[in-house]
């Protein structure tokens, strides 16, 4: 809550200063307008200014003038389409202020720029600042998956579940098809542990079965699948997974029978046809 209020004040200050900058630019443009021969009369009320009056001081809150300036430069750059420089400004500002709102803004720019390194660093900073929030771990899990760091990805995926978030572990198998067998064995061991820790998370169990299939352990995959089918309702995805495992064991007739039974059970599902 405190971080949100800080960032709300921060945003208001930026908007105020952006207005000042815009007015200054408009006045500068007006100064360049050529004089006309006809001078139109202007009636204006002139207010007196006390020279002894102190100028109004802007409340910067927890942010320094330099930090505000850096944010304004970033926002103005983004308005001009220079999102790369804006991302760099906000990246530095995020680590300088350690403000959650600023970090999230920096993440937005890093995502637009597809800056994977920045996203990883900002995700770790976000998780440090807000340790009970599953969102940074969700982001980190996908970034580590993209980088092929599957062990680290799995750790953050588990953290998402631990903090009450949700994530589909089956996305893991989509990226491990070309993984070397030794590394896959390590992931299988980690997934077995997670199945024990989070038995209600069926996507973890499905990911385990998929990796067993990839590792030419289809028989073990079928054993795990039988355990899973005893706990959850049958779905078209489970039917397809079982048929694939049977095919991997060179049992085409059994695989075909599984698919036919699935078609009867799920008549309107096109994925089984």
N, C-alpha and C positions, 0 to 999 in steps of 0.2 A: 504493500500500500504506500509506504514511504517513497519507494523508488518511483512508483507511478506518479505521485504528486510532484516529485522532483522533475520528472520528465515533462509533466504537463506544464509546469512553470517554465521549464526550459523551452518548450515548444512555443509558448506564448511570447517569450522574449525574442525568439527567432522571428516570429511573425511581426512583432512590433518593429524590430530592427530592419526586417525586409521592407516594411512599409516606408521607413525612413529612407532606405536606400533607393526605393522606387520613386519617392517624391523628389529626392535629390537628382535622380536621373531625368525626371520630367522637367524640373526647373532648368537643368543644364540644357535640355533640348529647346526649351522656350527661349533661352538666352541666345540661341543661334538663329532664331527667326529674323529675317531681314526687316528693317524698319519700313513702314509705309509712309506715304506723303500725308495721309490724312490721319490726324490724331483724334481718336474718339474720347470723349469725356468719360471719366470713370469716377463714380462716387464711392468712396470707401471711408469706413469709420476707422480712425486711427486711435489705437489704444496706447496709453503711456506705459513705459516699462521702467520699473525702479532699478537703477544701476546697482543698488546695494543688495538686490534680491539674489539669493543663492540659486543657481540653476538646479532644476529637478534631477535628483540622482536616481538612476535606474537600479532597481533591485535585481542583482544577478543570482541571488540564492546561493546554492552550493557550487555554481559554475563560475569560472573566471572569465574575464573579458576575452582573453585569448581563445578559450574553449568556445565561447559563443561566436567569435569571429570565424573560427575554423568550421563551425557548423553552418554558418551563413554562407561561407565560400562553397561548402559542399552542396547546399541546397540550391544556390544560384547556378552552380555548375550543372546540377541535375536538370534544372529548368532549361538550360541551354542544350541539353542532350549529352553533356560530358559526364556520364555516370561512372566512368572509370576513375576519374579524379575525385568525384564525390565519394566513391567507395573507399578510396585510400584515405581521404580526410576523416570519414566516419570510423574507419578501422583504427586509426591512430587515436581518435577521440574516445572510442570505446575502452581501450586499454588505459587511457589517461584518466577518464572519469570513473570507470567501473560502474557506470549507471546502467541499470537494466534496460530502460527505454532507449538509451543511446546504442546499447549493444544490439537490440532488436532492429533498430534502424540500419545499423551497419550490416546485419545479416541480410536485410532486404537488398541492399546494394550489392553485397557479395553474391547473392543468388542471381540477381540480374546479370552480373558480370561473369557468372559461372566460375568464380574464383574459389576452387576447391580448397586450396591451402588456407585462404582467409576464413572460409566457412568452418574448417576444422578448428582453427585457433579461436574463433569467436564462439563456437559451440562449447569448447572446453572452458572458456571464460564464463559463458552463460551458466554452465553447470556448476561452476565454482561459486558464482554470485547467488544462484537460486538452486540450492542442492535438492530441494523437494519437488522441483518441476520436472516432469518427464519429457517436456518438449525438446530441451537441448540434447537429451540422450537419443531421442527419436531422430533428430537431425544428424547427430554424430554417427548413428548406426548406418544411415544411408550413405553418408560421406565415406565411411570406412569400407562399406561394401563396394562403392565405386572405385576406391583405391586398391581393392583386393586384399585389404587387411581384415580377413574374415574373423579372426580370433577377437580382435578389438571390437568389430561390429557386433559380434555375438554378445560380448560383455555389456555393451550399451543397450542392445535389444532386451537383454534380461533386466537391466536397470529400469527400462521403460515399464515393464510388467511389474516390477517390484514397487514402483512408485504409483501404481494404479492406472497407468496408461494402457494403450492397446497397440499391438503391432502384429503384422502377419509374418511369421517366421518362414513361411514357404518361399518368400522372396529370396531367401538365402540360397536355395537350391538352384535358382535360375542363373546364379553367377558362379557356381562351383563345378560346372560340368567339366572344365579343363584343368581343374586343380589336381596337383600331383597326389597320388594315393596316400602318402605319409601325412600330408597336411590335412587331407580329408578325414583320415582316421582320428586325428586330434579333434577335429570339429565334431565328429560322431560321438566321441567321448564326452565332449562338453554338452552336446545336445541330450545325451542320456542323463547327465546330471540335472539338466534343466527340466527334463520330463519328470524327474523325481521331485524337484522343487516346486514345479507348477503343473501338477497333474491335470488341472482343469483347462489348461491352454492347449487346445487340440492342434493348433498350427505348429507348435513346437514338435509334437509327436509326428505330424505329417512331414515336417522338414527332416526329422531323423530318418523316417522311412525312405524319403527321396534320396538322401545322401547314401543310405545303405544300398539302394538300387544303383546309384552312380558308382559305388565302390565294388560292384559285382558281388554284393552280399544280399542277393534277392531273397534267399530263403530266410535270412534273419529279418529282412524287411517285411516279409509276409507274416512272420511271427509277431512282429510289432503291430502290423496292421490288424491282425486278429484281436490283439489286446485293445486296440483303439475302437474297433467295431463293436466291442462289448460295452463301450462307454458312451458312444455317440450314435446318432441316427445316420443311416447310410445316405450318402450324397453322390451325385454324378462324378464329382472329383475323386471320391474314394473308389468308385467303380473303375475309373480310368487308371488310377494308380495301381490297383490290384491287377488289372489286365496287363499293364506294362511290366509288372514284376513277373507275372506268369510267362510273358513273352521272353523276358530276359533269361528265364530258366529253360528256354526252348520247349515251352508247352503251348504251342499255338492253339490247339483244340480247347484247352482249359481257358486260355485267354479269350477265345471267341465266345465260349459259353458264359463267361463272366460278363462280357459286353452285351450278349443277348438278354441275359437276366436283367441287366441294368436298363436296357431299352424298354423292357416290359414294365419295369418299376417306374421309370421316368420317361413316359411316352412323349412328352413335349420338349424334352431337352435335346437340342440339336448337337451338343458336344459329343454325344454318344453315337451319332450316326455318321 
